[in-house]
Amino acid sequence: MRGQPIWPRIAPGFVRAMLAGHSALGLAFAALIWLVCFTGSVCVFTQEFARWEQPVAPLSAAVTPEAANTAFQEGMKRMPWAHDAYIGLPTQAMPRLSIRASTHEPSEREGDWVADANGHLLQPTQDRWSDFQARLHYELHLPRPWGGYLIGLIGVALLSSIISGVLSHPRAFKDAFSLRMGGAKRLQEADLHNRLGLWGLPFYLVVSLTGAFLGLTTLIVGVLALAVFKGDVKQAYALFLGPTPIDNPAAAPPPDLTRMFAYVKADAPRAEVRYIMVEHPFETGGRFSFNASTPGKISRGETYVFAADGTSAGVLGYEKGTLGQKILSGVAPIHFGWFGGPVVKFIYAILGMGLASITSSGVAIWMARRRDKGKPAETWERLWAAFVWSQPLAYAVTASAVLLTPPDSADDLLLSVWGGVTLASMLLPIVMRPKLISVTLRSLGGGLLLGLVGVHVWRFGIVPVDPVALIVDLCLVLIAVSMVLSVVWRPHVKPHR
């Protein structure tokens, strides 16, 4: 006797409804989903790009509490206007000691310095490119908090599209390794779309869910405030910010941080302090938050809060608190792949580009279906090819602009360059057909990526101080060559029978 299938039979009407919803949702958000997937794949390497952008900065595998305190004291002398400060301690991914200070406005960064292993400030931080591409993923450079809201909604749309896609293909698991290559374009694209979607399904579910949560955090906190604290947003945020020392605006010199380091070391001997957030460094009521991460834990790190006199105000509980706090602490590292070193980052980047490819193939399926019905959407084919292949080109030009313009150039310059290249690419459909658009933009993108590497070598040498910069250059060359080869090389595929 034949065994019964392990999955219940899904009604054909339900499958058709899910497929229609999947198609409508995917097409409505296709461009934004593709852009978020592409930018997210690049954003995984934000720390590596920061090192590539300033490869002459001193490297420090680790620093003493005294060195960190020296950097803090020197930073406050250079930036006596500071309302907030951030001290970044060396980590495996970012082996630098740095300090950043800002005025009260969170978007206005006034000072940013890199220090040596002894804590002496040596040179201003140069991170315009790494900051630009990260913000493009976080908020699409839209005003806060609206950019974050949009990213969160895109995450919700992506998650819904993934779930509806699985439900609309009952044979997905049975046909997990079936590929019809070389036949009809629509069938080929459909198989590629479905197989890639299935193979990376756990990853896609996780990153879309965590991305939606991170993007909508501000909105979620607002709802929490209305439901629990009668609309008091400050009380809602207090749940996530941890204990706060008694407010006292009386003037006071910046305190010695070594006593606070000693407390963290005694409480968590294995933990490594990754950064320190300082609020009101020149006030008696200053707040000093030490982020300490325990190796082997997927966590944003425990937060120790101190008053300006060095006394402990308590811990937030991200590693020592409830299960809910620990889960909340792991959302960001899991979303960005910042928990397992270079191997995990490369896996995230490959799967992220795979998700972008799934999005693109979904649009290709719709276009092929229209063409098979005698209703080709050639305008949309041209626009889609221009949009997708504009981004490698736009990224190459924007990164080159960073290396070729003064460090103090306005941040809006990079947004103008990126937007200008993207818009210029979107004009190509006026004079080119889809295939020529793809070939042109891939060729230009690959060529300008090679040019970007050339500019970087011209500025910093073939082997700069930071070896990661050389690795990034080699990866960029590999990507550039792959893009060019994709234009000139056409593999022979045996038709599916």
C-alpha positions in Angstrom: 0.0 0.0 0.0 1.2 3.5 -0.8 1.8 5.6 2.3 -0.1 8.8 2.9 1.6 12.1 2.3 2.9 13.9 5.4 1.5 17.2 4.2 -2.3 17.7 4.1 -3.7 18.4 0.7 -4.1 22.1 0.0 -7.3 23.2 -1.8 -6.6 24.4 -5.4 -8.6 27.6 -4.7 -6.4 28.4 -1.7 -3.3 27.9 -3.8 -4.5 30.1 -6.6 -5.4 32.9 -4.0 -2.0 32.6 -2.4 -0.3 32.8 -5.8 -2.3 35.8 -6.8 -1.5 37.5 -3.6 2.2 36.6 -3.8 2.4 38.0 -7.3 0.6 41.2 -6.4 2.7 41.8 -3.3 6.0 41.0 -5.0 5.3 43.3 -8.0 4.1 46.2 -5.8 7.3 46.2 -3.6 9.7 44.6 -6.1 12.1 47.6 -6.5 12.2 48.4 -2.8 12.7 44.8 -1.8 15.5 44.4 -4.3 17.2 47.6 -3.2 17.0 46.6 0.5 18.3 43.1 -0.2 21.2 44.5 -2.3 22.1 47.3 0.2 21.8 44.8 3.1 24.3 42.4 1.4 26.8 45.2 1.2 26.0 46.5 4.7 27.1 43.2 6.2 30.7 44.4 5.5 30.3 47.9 7.0 33.2 47.4 9.4 35.4 46.0 6.6 34.5 49.0 4.4 35.4 51.4 7.3 38.8 49.8 7.5 39.2 49.9 3.7 38.2 53.6 3.7 40.9 54.5 6.2 43.6 51.8 5.9 46.3 54.0 7.4 44.7 54.2 10.8 46.6 52.5 13.7 45.5 49.0 14.5 45.1 47.8 18.1 44.2 44.3 18.9 43.4 45.3 22.5 43.9 48.3 24.8 44.1 48.7 28.5 41.5 50.6 30.6 44.1 53.3 31.1 44.4 53.7 27.3 40.7 54.0 26.8 40.5 56.6 29.6 43.3 58.5 28.0 41.4 58.6 24.7 38.3 59.8 26.6 40.1 62.6 28.4 42.0 63.8 25.3 38.7 63.7 23.4 36.9 65.8 25.9 39.7 68.3 25.8 39.5 68.6 22.0 35.7 68.6 22.1 34.6 70.5 25.2 31.2 71.2 23.5 30.3 67.5 23.7 26.8 66.6 24.8 27.3 62.9 24.1 30.3 60.7 23.3 30.9 57.2 22.0 34.2 55.4 22.7 34.8 52.4 20.4 37.2 49.8 21.8 39.1 47.4 19.6 37.3 44.2 18.5 38.2 41.4 16.1 36.1 43.0 13.3 37.3 46.6 14.1 40.7 46.6 15.8 40.8 50.4 16.5 40.4 52.6 19.5 38.2 55.6 18.5 36.1 58.4 20.1 33.2 60.2 18.6 31.4 63.2 20.2 28.3 65.1 19.1 26.1 68.0 20.2 22.5 67.5 21.4 21.2 67.0 17.9 21.6 63.3 17.1 22.2 63.8 13.4 25.0 66.4 13.9 28.3 64.7 14.3 31.0 67.2 15.4 34.1 65.2 16.1 35.4 61.7 15.4 39.0 60.6 16.1 41.1 57.4 15.9 43.6 56.8 18.8 46.7 54.6 19.0 47.1 51.7 21.5 48.1 54.2 24.2 45.0 56.2 23.8 46.5 59.3 22.1 44.3 60.8 19.4 46.2 60.7 16.1 43.8 61.4 13.1 40.2 62.2 12.4 38.0 59.2 11.5 37.2 58.8 7.8 34.0 56.8 7.3 31.9 58.7 4.9 31.4 55.8 2.5 30.8 53.1 5.1 28.3 55.4 6.9 26.6 56.3 3.6 26.0 52.7 2.5 24.9 51.6 6.0 22.3 54.5 6.2 21.1 53.6 2.7 20.1 50.2 4.1 18.8 51.4 7.5 16.6 54.3 6.3 17.2 54.9 2.5 18.5 58.3 3.6 15.0 59.5 4.3 14.2 61.7 7.3 13.9 59.9 10.6 11.9 58.1 11.7 10.1 57.8 8.4 13.0 56.0 6.7 13.0 53.4 9.4 9.2 52.9 9.1 9.5 52.4 5.3 12.3 49.8 5.8 10.2 48.0 8.4 7.2 47.9 6.1 9.4 46.6 3.3 10.4 43.8 5.7 6.8 43.0 6.4 6.1 42.9 2.7 9.1 40.6 2.2 8.0 38.3 5.0 4.4 38.2 3.7 5.7 37.5 0.2 7.9 34.6 1.4 5.1 33.0 3.3 2.6 33.4 0.5 5.2 32.0 -1.9 5.6 28.8 0.1 1.9 28.3 0.5 1.3 28.8 -3.2 3.7 26.1 -4.2 2.6 22.8 -2.5 5.2 20.8 -4.6 8.1 23.1 -3.6 9.8 20.6 -1.3 9.2 17.7 -3.7 10.8 19.6 -6.6 13.6 21.1 -4.5 16.3 20.0 -6.9 14.4 20.1 -10.2 15.7 22.7 -12.7 14.5 23.2 -16.3 17.4 25.0 -17.9 17.6 25.9 -21.6 13.9 25.7 -22.3 11.2 28.4 -22.2 12.4 31.5 -20.3 9.4 31.6 -18.1 9.8 28.0 -16.9 13.6 28.5 -16.4 13.0 31.7 -14.4 10.2 30.0 -12.4 12.4 27.0 -11.4 15.3 29.3 -10.5 13.0 31.5 -8.4 11.4 28.6 -6.6 14.6 26.6 -5.9 16.6 29.6 -4.6 13.6 30.6 -2.5 13.4 27.1 -0.9 17.1 26.5 -0.4 17.6 29.7 1.6 14.1 29.7 3.2 15.2 29.7 6.9 17.6 32.6 6.3 15.0 34.6 4.4 12.4 34.2 7.1 14.8 35.3 9.8 16.2 38.3 8.1 12.8 39.6 6.9 11.3 39.1 10.4 14.2 40.8 12.2 14.4 43.5 9.6 10.7 44.3 10.0 11.2 44.4 13.8 14.2 46.7 13.7 12.7 49.1 11.2 9.4 49.4 13.1 11.0 49.6 16.6 10.1 53.3 17.0 6.5 52.6 16.0 6.3 49.5 18.3 7.6 51.6 21.2 5.0 54.2 20.5 2.2 51.6 20.6 3.6 50.3 23.8 3.6 53.7 25.3 0.0 54.3 24.4 -1.1 50.9 25.7 0.9 50.8 29.0 2.1 54.3 29.9 -0.7 56.5 28.7 1.3 57.8 25.8 4.5 58.6 27.8 7.2 57.5 25.3 10.0 58.2 27.7 8.7 55.6 30.1 8.5 53.1 27.3 12.0 53.8 26.2 13.2 53.4 29.8 12.4 49.7 29.6 15.1 49.4 26.9 17.6 52.0 28.1 18.1 50.5 31.6 18.8 52.3 34.9 19.6 56.0 34.9 21.6 57.9 37.4 20.1 60.9 39.3 19.9 63.9 37.0 22.3 66.7 38.1 23.3 69.4 35.6 26.0 70.8 37.9 29.3 71.1 36.1 32.0 68.5 36.7 35.2 67.4 35.0 35.1 64.2 32.9 35.6 61.2 35.4 38.2 58.5 35.3 36.8 55.5 33.6 39.2 52.9 35.0 37.1 52.3 38.1 34.1 51.4 35.9 36.3 49.1 33.8 37.3 47.3 37.0 33.7 46.8 38.1 32.8 45.2 34.7 35.8 42.9 34.8 35.0 41.7 38.3 31.3 41.0 37.4 32.0 39.4 34.0 35.6 38.2 33.7 35.1 36.7 30.2 33.3 39.7 28.8 35.0 42.2 26.5 34.0 45.8 26.7 33.2 46.8 23.1 32.1 50.4 23.5 31.1 53.1 26.0 28.2 55.5 25.6 28.6 58.7 27.5 25.8 61.2 28.1 26.5 64.6 29.7 30.3 64.0 30.2 30.7 67.4 31.8 27.9 67.1 34.3 27.7 65.6 37.8 24.6 63.6 36.6 26.5 62.1 33.6 25.6 58.6 32.5 28.2 56.0 31.4 27.0 52.9 29.7 29.6 50.1 29.1 28.7 47.5 26.5 30.4 44.2 27.4 30.0 41.1 25.2 30.7 37.6 26.2 32.5 35.5 23.5 30.3 32.7 22.1 27.0 34.5 22.7 24.8 35.9 20.0 24.0 39.1 21.8 24.4 42.8 21.4 26.2 42.6 24.8 25.3 43.4 28.4 25.0 47.1 29.3 26.5 48.3 32.6 25.4 51.7 33.7 27.5 54.0 35.9 27.1 57.4 37.5 29.8 60.0 37.0 31.3 59.2 40.4 32.0 55.6 39.2 29.2 53.9 41.2 27.1 51.3 39.5 23.5 52.2 38.6 22.7 48.6 37.5 22.7 46.5 34.4 20.2 46.4 31.5 19.9 42.6 31.4 20.6 41.7 27.7 22.8 38.8 28.8 21.9 38.4 32.5 18.2 39.1 32.3 15.0 37.3 31.2 14.7 35.1 28.1 12.8 37.9 26.3 15.6 40.4 27.0 18.2 37.9 25.6 16.1 37.3 22.5 15.7 41.1 22.0 19.5 41.4 22.4 20.1 38.9 19.6 17.9 40.5 16.9 20.4 42.9 15.4 23.4 40.5 15.3 21.2 37.8 13.7 19.8 40.2 11.2 23.2 41.6 10.1 25.3 38.4 10.5 27.6 40.2 13.0 28.2 37.2 15.3 30.3 34.6 13.6 33.3 36.3 12.0 34.1 36.6 8.2 32.7 33.2 7.2 29.2 34.0 8.5 29.4 37.4 6.9 30.2 35.9 3.5 27.3 33.4 3.9 25.0 36.3 4.7 26.2 38.3 1.7 25.7 35.4 -0.7 22.2 34.6 0.7 21.3 38.3 0.6 22.2 38.5 -3.0 20.3 35.3 -3.5 17.2 37.0 -2.1 17.8 39.9 -4.5 18.1 37.5 -7.3 14.8 35.8 -6.3 13.1 39.2 -6.4 14.5 39.9 -9.8 13.5 36.5 -11.2 10.0 37.0 -9.8 9.7 40.2 -11.9 11.2 38.3 -14.9 8.5 35.6 -14.6 5.8 38.2 -14.7 7.3 39.8 -17.8 7.8 36.4 -19.5 4.2 35.5 -18.8 3.0 38.8 -20.3 5.1 38.2 -23.4 3.8 34.6 -23.8 0.2 36.1 -23.7 1.1 38.5 -26.5 1.1 41.5 -24.1 4.7 42.3 -23.6 5.6 45.0 -21.0 8.7 46.2 -22.7 8.8 49.5 -20.9 8.8 47.7 -17.6 11.5 45.3 -18.8 13.7 48.3 -19.8 13.1 50.1 -16.5 13.7 47.0 -14.4 17.0 46.2 -16.2 18.1 49.8 -15.7 17.2 49.8 -12.0 18.8 46.5 -11.1 22.1 47.1 -12.9 22.4 50.7 -11.9 23.3 49.9 -8.3 26.8 48.3 -8.8 27.6 51.3 -11.0 26.2 53.8 -8.5 28.1 52.3 -5.6 31.3 52.3 -7.5 31.0 56.0 -8.5 29.9 57.0 -5.0 32.8 55.2 -3.3 35.2 56.8 -5.8 33.8 60.2 -5.0 34.7 59.6 -1.3 38.3 58.8 -2.2 38.6 61.8 -4.6 36.9 64.5 -2.6 38.1 66.3 0.6 37.2 64.5 3.8 35.1 67.5 5.0 32.9 67.5 1.9 29.2 67.6 2.7 27.5 64.2 3.2 24.7 65.3 0.8 27.3 65.1 -2.0 27.4 61.3 -1.8 23.6 61.1 -1.9 23.6 63.4 -4.9 26.2 61.2 -6.7 24.4 58.0 -5.9 21.0 59.5 -6.9 22.4 61.1 -10.0 24.0 57.9 -11.3 20.8 55.9 -10.5 18.6 58.5 -12.3 20.9 58.7 -15.3 20.8 54.9 -15.6 17.0 55.1 -15.5 17.1 57.3 -18.6 18.7 54.5 -20.7 15.4 52.9 -21.5 14.6 55.8 -23.7 17.3 54.8 -26.2 18.1 51.2 -25.4 16.4 47.8 -25.3 16.5 45.6 -22.1 19.4 43.4 -23.2 21.6 46.4 -24.3 20.8 48.2 -21.0 21.9 45.2 -19.0 25.1 44.8 -21.0 26.0 48.5 -20.9 25.4 48.9 -17.1 27.2 45.6 -16.3 30.2 46.7 -18.4 30.3 50.1 -16.9 29.8 48.8 -13.4 32.6 46.3 -13.7 35.0 48.8 -15.3 34.3 51.4 -12.7 34.8 48.9 -9.9 38.3 48.2 -11.3 38.8 52.0 -11.5 37.7 52.3 -7.8 40.4 49.8 -6.9 42.9 51.7 -8.9 42.1 54.9 -7.1 42.4 53.2 -3.7 45.8 51.8 -4.6 46.9 55.2 -5.9 45.9 56.8 -2.6 47.1 54.2 -0.1 49.4 51.8 -1.9 49.1 48.1 -2.8 49.7 46.9 0.8 48.4 49.5 3.2 48.7 49.4 7.0 45.4 47.5 7.4 45.5 44.1 5.6 41.7 44.0 5.3 41.9 46.9 2.8 43.9 44.6 0.5 41.3 41.8 0.9 38.5 44.2 0.1 40.4 45.4 -3.0 40.9 41.9 -4.2 37.2 41.1 -3.7 36.2 44.2 -5.6 38.5 43.1 -8.5 36.8 39.6 -8.4 33.3 41.1 -8.6 34.4 43.5 -11.4 35.9 40.7 -13.5 32.8 38.5 -12.9 30.5 41.4 -14.1 32.6 41.8 -17.2 32.7 38.1 -17.9 29.0 37.9 -17.6 28.8 40.2 -20.6 31.2 38.4 -22.9 30.8 34.7 -21.8 27.7 32.7 -22.8 27.7 29.1 -21.4 26.0 26.4 -23.5 23.1 24.9 -21.7 21.5 21.7 -22.8 17.8 22.2 -23.3 15.6 20.5 -20.8 13.6 17.5 -22.0 
